[in-house]
Amino acid sequence: MTTQNRIFDDLSKLMTNAMGVAQGARSEAETAMKGWIDRWLADRDFVTREEFEAVREMAIKARTENAELKARLDALEAGRQGD
């Protein structure tokens, strides 16, 4: 009976060690894949969300200013035609 318990203990330790090795390999694979994806994206010159949003805000501001200037110009031209 003691021999059987020892075999089960050894088998349990072996399985625990194997799971640890598998988890380590998984972690290494994830790290390598993330690094590869980051390098691939950097080589493609994609913009980040923050950069995109900043340029978007600049475009909205420019459009608003353009519309305001157009309205002022239209008002000035209308005033000239009344002279």
KEMARFI-164067 format. One record per residue: residue number from 1; residue in one letter; chain; x, y, z of N, C-alpha, C in turn. Coordinates in nm, 4 decimals, padded with zeros to 6 digits. Each point is the difference from the previous one (the first is absolute). Layout:
N
NUM / A / A / X / Y / Z / X / Y / Z / X / Y / Z
...
This chain:
83
1 / M / A / 00.0816 / -00.1186 / 00.0000 / -00.0816 / 00.1186 / 00.0000 / 00.0862 / 00.1253 / 00.0000
2 / T / A / 00.1097 / -00.0016 / 00.0751 / 00.0891 / 00.1142 / 00.0055 / 00.0654 / 00.0224 / -00.1352
3 / T / A / 00.0319 / -00.1061 / -00.0681 / 00.0614 / 00.0106 / -00.1323 / -00.0965 / 00.0653 / -00.0971
4 / Q / A / -00.1268 / -00.0363 / 00.0110 / -00.1008 / 00.0576 / -00.0894 / -00.0169 / 00.1491 / 00.0259
5 / N / A / -00.0016 / 00.0408 / 00.1270 / -00.0110 / 00.1419 / 00.0339 / 00.1205 / 00.0778 / -00.0510
6 / R / A / 00.1174 / -00.0613 / 00.0112 / 00.1217 / 00.0674 / -00.0465 / -00.0044 / 00.0181 / -00.1520
7 / I / A / -00.0502 / -00.1002 / -00.0694 / -00.0115 / 00.0101 / -00.1463 / -00.0958 / 00.1136 / -00.0360
8 / F / A / -00.1126 / 00.0090 / 00.0701 / -00.0957 / 00.1072 / -00.0261 / 00.0592 / 00.1367 / 00.0339
9 / D / A / 00.0775 / 00.0079 / 00.1095 / 00.0653 / 00.1257 / 00.0352 / 00.0998 / 00.0418 / -00.1076
10 / D / A / 00.0782 / -00.0952 / -00.0457 / 00.0978 / 00.0299 / -00.1050 / -00.0697 / 00.0412 / -00.1288
11 / L / A / -00.1079 / -00.0684 / -00.0335 / -00.0757 / 00.0332 / -00.1205 / -00.0613 / 00.1395 / 00.0128
12 / S / A / -00.0498 / 00.0315 / 00.1182 / -00.0575 / 00.1316 / 00.0244 / 00.1057 / 00.1087 / -00.0148
13 / K / A / 00.1180 / -00.0198 / 00.0551 / 00.1093 / 00.0960 / -00.0122 / 00.0403 / 00.0169 / -00.1469
14 / L / A / 00.0058 / -00.1109 / -00.0718 / 00.0365 / 00.0050 / -00.1412 / -00.1018 / 00.0808 / -00.0801
15 / M / A / -00.1276 / -00.0210 / 00.0266 / -00.1055 / 00.0733 / -00.0702 / 00.0048 / 00.1489 / 00.0365
16 / T / A / 00.0253 / 00.0307 / 00.1265 / 00.0096 / 00.1396 / 00.0432 / 00.1164 / 00.0685 / -00.0699
17 / N / A / 00.1127 / -00.0664 / -00.0069 / 00.1160 / 00.0565 / -00.0691 / -00.0282 / 00.0187 / -00.1494
18 / A / A / -00.0675 / -00.0960 / -00.0599 / -00.0328 / 00.0104 / -00.1422 / -00.0926 / 00.1180 / -00.0259
19 / M / A / -00.0952 / 00.0238 / 00.0888 / -00.0906 / 00.1144 / -00.0155 / 00.0769 / 00.1315 / 00.0135
20 / G / A / 00.0954 / 00.0036 / 00.0911 / 00.0816 / 00.1195 / 00.0156 / 00.0804 / 00.0291 / -00.1257
21 / V / A / 00.0571 / -00.1028 / -00.0574 / 00.0767 / 00.0163 / -00.1242 / -00.0923 / 00.0456 / -00.1125
22 / A / A / -00.1188 / -00.0574 / -00.0091 / -00.0945 / 00.0388 / -00.1053 / -00.0427 / 00.1451 / 00.0158
23 / Q / A / -00.0252 / 00.0440 / 00.1223 / -00.0383 / 00.1393 / 00.0231 / 00.1146 / 00.0940 / -00.0332
24 / G / A / 00.1215 / -00.0386 / 00.0310 / 00.1167 / 00.0810 / -00.0348 / 00.0158 / 00.0126 / -00.1507
25 / A / A / -00.0200 / -00.1107 / -00.0704 / 00.0101 / 00.0017 / -00.1458 / -00.1093 / 00.0877 / -00.0602
26 / R / A / -00.1186 / -00.0063 / 00.0560 / -00.1102 / 00.0837 / -00.0484 / 00.0324 / 00.1485 / 00.0187
27 / S / A / 00.0523 / 00.0333 / 00.1156 / 00.0365 / 00.1386 / 00.0283 / 00.1083 / 00.0487 / -00.0960
28 / E / A / 00.0980 / -00.0834 / -00.0253 / 00.1072 / 00.0355 / -00.0946 / -00.0561 / 00.0198 / -00.1404
29 / A / A / -00.0906 / -00.0871 / -00.0409 / -00.0596 / 00.0106 / -00.1331 / -00.0827 / 00.1273 / -00.0127
30 / E / A / -00.0766 / 00.0327 / 00.1024 / -00.0796 / 00.1234 / -00.0029 / 00.0896 / 00.1232 / -00.0100
31 / T / A / 00.1073 / 00.0017 / 00.0779 / 00.0926 / 00.1131 / -00.0019 / 00.0642 / 00.0146 / -00.1375
32 / A / A / 00.0421 / -00.1111 / -00.0586 / 00.0622 / 00.0039 / -00.1326 / -00.0994 / 00.0477 / -00.1046
33 / M / A / -00.1232 / -00.0466 / 00.0068 / -00.1020 / 00.0388 / -00.0981 / -00.0338 / 00.1481 / 00.0135
34 / K / A / -00.0141 / 00.0492 / 00.1218 / -00.0290 / 00.1418 / 00.0204 / 00.1138 / 00.0860 / -00.0529
35 / G / A / 00.1232 / -00.0416 / 00.0234 / 00.1147 / 00.0737 / -00.0520 / 00.0007 / 00.0027 / -00.1513
36 / W / A / -00.0304 / -00.1135 / -00.0620 / -00.0032 / -00.0079 / -00.1462 / -00.1101 / 00.0908 / -00.0553
37 / I / A / -00.1167 / -00.0017 / 00.0606 / -00.1114 / 00.0835 / -00.0463 / 00.0342 / 00.1481 / 00.0163
38 / D / A / 00.0598 / 00.0372 / 00.1137 / 00.0393 / 00.1398 / 00.0203 / 00.0991 / 00.0460 / -00.1059
39 / R / A / 00.0990 / -00.0833 / -00.0306 / 00.0975 / 00.0367 / -00.1041 / -00.0676 / 00.0106 / -00.1361
40 / W / A / -00.0896 / -00.0927 / -00.0310 / -00.0689 / 00.0013 / -00.1288 / -00.0845 / 00.1271 / -00.0148
41 / L / A / -00.0718 / 00.0358 / 00.1057 / -00.0817 / 00.1215 / -00.0048 / 00.0863 / 00.1249 / -00.0106
42 / A / A / 00.1129 / 00.0030 / 00.0695 / 00.0894 / 00.1161 / -00.0063 / 00.0562 / 00.0176 / -00.1407
43 / D / A / 00.0279 / -00.1097 / -00.0675 / 00.0522 / 00.0068 / -00.1374 / -00.1042 / 00.0503 / -00.0978
44 / R / A / -00.1275 / -00.0091 / 00.0342 / -00.1074 / 00.0403 / -00.0913 / -00.0383 / 00.1468 / 00.0166
45 / D / A / 00.0585 / 00.0691 / 00.0951 / -00.0278 / 00.1418 / 00.0249 / -00.1470 / 00.0271 / 00.0293
46 / F / A / -00.0657 / -00.0896 / 00.0701 / -00.1371 / 00.0239 / 00.0431 / 00.0015 / 00.1056 / 00.1096
47 / V / A / -00.1048 / 00.0782 / 00.0071 / -00.0092 / 00.1004 / 00.1058 / -00.0703 / -00.0602 / 00.1207
48 / T / A / 00.0307 / 00.0557 / 00.1153 / -00.0670 / -00.0454 / 00.1214 / -00.1363 / 00.0682 / 00.0105
49 / R / A / -00.0832 / -00.0506 / 00.0857 / -00.1317 / 00.0590 / 00.0226 / 00.0148 / 00.1440 / 00.0476
50 / E / A / 00.0976 / 00.0254 / 00.0872 / 00.0217 / 00.1345 / 00.0525 / 00.0385 / 00.0966 / -00.1123
51 / E / A / 00.0895 / -00.0435 / -00.0892 / 00.0399 / 00.0849 / -00.1124 / -00.1187 / 00.0282 / -00.0913
52 / F / A / -00.0795 / -00.1031 / -00.0261 / -00.1167 / 00.0157 / -00.0854 / -00.0974 / 00.1006 / 00.0598
53 / E / A / -00.0275 / -00.0132 / 00.1293 / -00.0934 / 00.0902 / 00.0658 / 00.0510 / 00.1437 / -00.0003
54 / A / A / 00.1308 / 00.0191 / 00.0180 / 00.0571 / 00.1346 / -00.0008 / -00.0179 / 00.0656 / -00.1367
55 / V / A / 00.0279 / -00.0730 / -00.1059 / -00.0162 / 00.0541 / -00.1353 / -00.1476 / 00.0238 / -00.0303
56 / R / A / -00.0854 / -00.0878 / 00.0491 / -00.1450 / 00.0161 / -00.0197 / -00.0483 / 00.1299 / 00.0649
57 / E / A / 00.0454 / 00.0250 / 00.1214 / -00.0381 / 00.1236 / 00.0701 / 00.0512 / 00.1234 / -00.0750
58 / M / A / 00.1209 / -00.0082 / -00.0537 / 00.0550 / 00.1117 / -00.0770 / -00.0852 / 00.0259 / -00.1246
59 / A / A / -00.0439 / -00.1066 / -00.0667 / -00.0820 / 00.0142 / -00.1200 / -00.1358 / 00.0618 / 00.0337
60 / I / A / -00.0596 / -00.0428 / 00.1100 / -00.1290 / 00.0570 / 00.0417 / 00.0155 / 00.1485 / 00.0299
61 / K / A / 00.1068 / 00.0358 / 00.0711 / 00.0243 / 00.1401 / 00.0320 / 00.0215 / 00.0817 / -00.1272
62 / A / A / 00.0757 / -00.0540 / -00.0944 / 00.0260 / 00.0707 / -00.1260 / -00.1297 / 00.0196 / -00.0788
63 / R / A / -00.0854 / -00.0995 / -00.0034 / -00.1278 / 00.0124 / -00.0710 / -00.0886 / 00.1068 / 00.0642
64 / T / A / -00.0024 / 00.0011 / 00.1322 / -00.0802 / 00.0995 / 00.0721 / 00.0509 / 00.1409 / -00.0301
65 / E / A / 00.1310 / 00.0185 / 00.0087 / 00.0577 / 00.1306 / -00.0298 / -00.0262 / 00.0403 / -00.1447
66 / N / A / 00.0085 / -00.0940 / -00.0909 / -00.0263 / 00.0258 / -00.1416 / -00.1443 / 00.0455 / -00.0205
67 / A / A / -00.0939 / -00.0657 / 00.0669 / -00.1407 / 00.0379 / -00.0120 / -00.0234 / 00.1398 / 00.0569
68 / E / A / 00.0657 / 00.0307 / 00.1133 / -00.0150 / 00.1338 / 00.0590 / 00.0578 / 00.1073 / -00.0921
69 / L / A / 00.1163 / -00.0271 / -00.0582 / 00.0609 / 00.0969 / -00.0926 / -00.0854 / 00.0187 / -00.1249
70 / K / A / -00.0598 / -00.1074 / -00.0494 / -00.0877 / 00.0095 / -00.1176 / -00.1213 / 00.0863 / 00.0315
71 / A / A / -00.0567 / -00.0182 / 00.1188 / -00.1157 / 00.0807 / 00.0396 / 00.0379 / 00.1480 / 00.0097
72 / R / A / 00.1169 / 00.0298 / 00.0562 / 00.0458 / 00.1394 / 00.0082 / 00.0235 / 00.0582 / -00.1385
73 / L / A / 00.0601 / -00.0782 / -00.0880 / 00.0260 / 00.0458 / -00.1368 / -00.1316 / 00.0257 / -00.0737
74 / D / A / -00.0962 / -00.0910 / 00.0163 / -00.1310 / 00.0187 / -00.0636 / -00.0667 / 00.1271 / 00.0519
75 / A / A / 00.0118 / 00.0264 / 00.1304 / -00.0594 / 00.1204 / 00.0586 / 00.0681 / 00.1254 / -00.0545
76 / L / A / 00.1326 / -00.0039 / -00.0122 / 00.0728 / 00.1145 / -00.0556 / -00.0385 / 00.0252 / -00.1460
77 / E / A / -00.0102 / -00.1064 / -00.0764 / -00.0378 / 00.0139 / -00.1405 / -00.1428 / 00.0512 / -00.0135
78 / A / A / -00.0883 / -00.0439 / 00.0868 / -00.1378 / 00.0473 / -00.0030 / -00.0047 / 00.1493 / 00.0345
79 / G / A / 00.0826 / 00.0429 / 00.0940 / 00.0043 / 00.1411 / 00.0378 / 00.0564 / 00.0861 / -00.1118
80 / R / A / 00.0931 / -00.0488 / -00.0760 / 00.0583 / 00.0719 / -00.1116 / -00.0999 / 00.0195 / -00.1124
81 / Q / A / -00.0772 / -00.1031 / -00.0221 / -00.0982 / 00.0075 / -00.1094 / -00.1106 / 00.1002 / 00.0332
82 / G / A / -00.0222 / 00.0262 / 00.1273 / -00.1032 / 00.0955 / 00.0423 / 00.0453 / 00.1439 / -00.0174
83 / D / A / 00.1298 / 00.0242 / -00.0193 / 00.0519 / 00.1398 / -00.0136 / -00.0369 / 00.0606 / -00.1291
